[in-house]
């Protein structure tokens, strides 16, 4: 058998494929592991995000001679107080606007269809449609069909709603416990991982783990802070222009802006739909608010909070989000950038070690 480097790499790839193929054939053996991962993935993911948000505060309190466990409990109490304030003052507004939106949804859809028909009957749109061979009636019929299918799925999946409520309760119970031990023993977990490695590899592994920790911490804190500020900017702008459901639209903008670049466009869609029912001038005002908020975020907020620490080109992020989003969905879009950044750190560091080993420096 050939023993060249190329064939050794080929043997390794074939071995990986063979292991995957055998694993697929005996998937019943891995079924308990699959259930374990599916059960713990969401609690660990949420706990990890909160860990990176709360860790600087815990370190600040411990630096002032506050016991670590007490510092965590103080943060829990403060967070519970914050949630209580939000529930008392913000939740009723969101509930009222959400109820109004649900009750007026048929009227909004009818108004949107009417606006679309008026637009379709206009002279300039007729010329545009003829040039691109557009048929508004067929387009509106397809949109209506999609809406009917969506409503049917929602009504038919009542059990899924019950399951969602059960999952939320499960997360509310498990996340605080996991987060507590992460905040208290996070460094011990890293040190325990390093003990499994030989002494010759500990420094390199410690360096990689430190860079990974710094990158993930920067990304999570930065994206959440930026998304919160964008949500506040959108809320202020929507209240100024007087668009309906301002709190709901600002909340949507805050949630979608967690996804870099793509989130800004996703946030503008529901706001434009609501504004379209009002008037074309309201659409223009909503677009101006969205553009101003994104310009402030892109030119002032993000550079100050996140800087350029990730060292990932915006085009790379955009392509990564499109590919991962089509393969995995929204959750993949949320995790794509930090996973890519961590993988990049590992690959670059390992490549540097291999290159150093193959071409050691010579003393001249």
Secondary structure, 3 states (H helix, E strand, C coil): CCCCHHHHHHHHHHHHHHHHHHHHHCHHHHHHHHHHHHHHHHHHHHHHHHHHHHHHHHHHHHHCCCCHHHHHHHHHHHHHHHHHHHHHHCHHHHHHHHHHHHHCHHHHHHHHHHHHHHHHHCHHHHHHHHHHCCCHHHHHHHHHHHHHHHHHHHHHCHHHHHHHHHHHHHHHHHHHHHHHHHHHHHHHHHHHHHHCCCHHHHHHHHHHHHHHHHHHHHHHHHHHHHHHHHHHHHHHHHHHHCCCCHHHHHHHHHHHCCCCCHHHHHHHHHHHHHHHHHCHHHHHHHHHHHHHHHHHHHHHHHHHHCCCCCCCCHHHHHHHHHHHHHHCCHHHHHHHHHHHHHHHHHHHHHHHHHHHHHCCCCCC
